Amino acid sequence: MSDLRELYQEVILDHNRRPRNFQKLDGANRAAEGYNPLCGDQITIYLRLEDGVVRDVSFQGSGCAISKASASMMTASVKGKTAAEAGALFGAFHTMVTADLGTAFDPVELGKLAAFSGVHEFPIRVKCATLPWHTLKAALDGREETVSTEYGP
């Protein structure tokens, strides 16, 4: 189990050091902003949604290693999925990071996102990991208000 935790930690650190899809997306037709006032994480998600499919997705912003890695891995995971599939993946991810210890999750469904499975042990970090996902949901829904981990939607 220790080896798996170390692998997961390396995956997160790699995505923090070299985030994928970290740019403003030209041709985006949806965008949303997110903010975590507890640690200062700020993120903007850009989407190109066509016929209900996430054709492209990217992000910009600043934050801790957890939020940046989560955004990086999220963008890689939802690209090419339908909005419904991306929403379902958000639900599975959210359950994994917020569930009580011992609650089962499907590592096959989550793939590399399972690297965040240990986050539920650190409640203050759950908001860091989920901020990009809540911001993605706002972009998918076409909501324009800023998503916050502390108030509002």
N, C-alpha and C positions, 0 to 999 in steps of 0.2 A: 504493500500500500504506500510505503514511503517513496518508492521509486515512481509510482504513478503521480503522487503529489509533486514530486520534483519535475517530472515531465510537464505536468499541467502548468507549473510555475514558469518553466522555460517558454512554453507556448505563449503565455500572457506577456512575459517580458519581451519576447520577440515582436509581438504585435504592438507593444508600446514603443519599442525602439524603431521599428520599421512598419508603421501603420499602413495598411492597404487602403486604397481608395481615399486617401487624405488629400483632398483638393476640392475646389469649387467645381461643380459639375456644369459644364456648358450644356445648354439644352434642357436643363431641369425644368419640369413643369409643376413641381411641388417642392416646398421647402418648409422646414419647421425649426424653431430654436428651442433649446432646452438649457436649464440652469439648475445647479445644485448649490444653493447658498451656504450649505454647511461646510463644503470644502472648496467652493469656487469653480467647480467644473462648468464649462460652457461649451455647448455644441450646437452646430447647425447641420441638419441632415438635408441633403439634396436628392431628389428623386426624378427619374424620368419614367413615368407610369404611362403605359400605352396598352389599351385594350385590357385593362385590369392586371397587367403583368409588369413587374419591376424590371424594366429594360436596363436601367443603370441606376447606381446609387453611390453617393460619396458623402464625406463629412469633412468639416473643419471645426476647429475649436482648440481649447486648451483644458487640461485637467490632469488628474492623477493617472497612474499607470493602469488602474482597473478600468476607468471610464474610457480611456483612449483605446486600450486593447479590446474592450467590449464593442466599441463602435467599429473598430477595424474588422473584427471577426463577424460582427453582425452584417456589415455591408457585403462581405464575401459570401455570407450564408444566404442572404435574401435575393441576391442578384439572379434574375431569371425565374423567380417564383411568382406565382399569382399573389395578389394582395391578400387573399384568404389564406394561402399557404404561409405567407410572411406573418400574418396575424396569429396563426396556429403555432408557428415557431416561437413567436414572442410569448405566447401563453405557456408553452413548454419550458422556455428559458426562465420565465418569471416564477413558475412553480418550483423549478430546480433551486433557484437562489433564495427563495423565501420559505420553502417548506421546512417543516420540523425535521430534525435529524432522524434518519431512518426511512423517510418518505422516498419511495422508489421513483426514479425517472428513467426514461428510455435513452441510454447513451447513444444508441444507433440513430435515433431521431435527431439528437442534438449534435452528433459528430464532434468536431473540435470544440464546440461551445461547452461541452462537458468539462472543459478545463476550469470553468467557473463554479463547479459544484461545491467547492470548499468555501465560497463566499458567504453562504448562509451562516457559517460559524462566526462571522464578523458583521453584525447587523448594521454598523455604520457604513460598511462598504457595499451593502446591497443596493443602496441608492446610487452609488457610483456605477455599479454594473448595469443597473436597469435604466438609467437616464437616457442612454442612446436609444434604447428600445421604446421607451415612452415617447421620445421625440420622433422616432420612425413612425409610430402609430399615429401621431398627430399629422405628420406629412401624408401618410396614406389616407387619412380621413379628410384632408384638406383644411385642417384647423390652422388658423394663423396666430393664435395667442401663444405666448411663450409657455412651454411646459416647465413646471418646477417640481422638484422633489418635496417641497414644503407647503405648497398651497396650490389652489386652482385645479385644473383638469389633470 
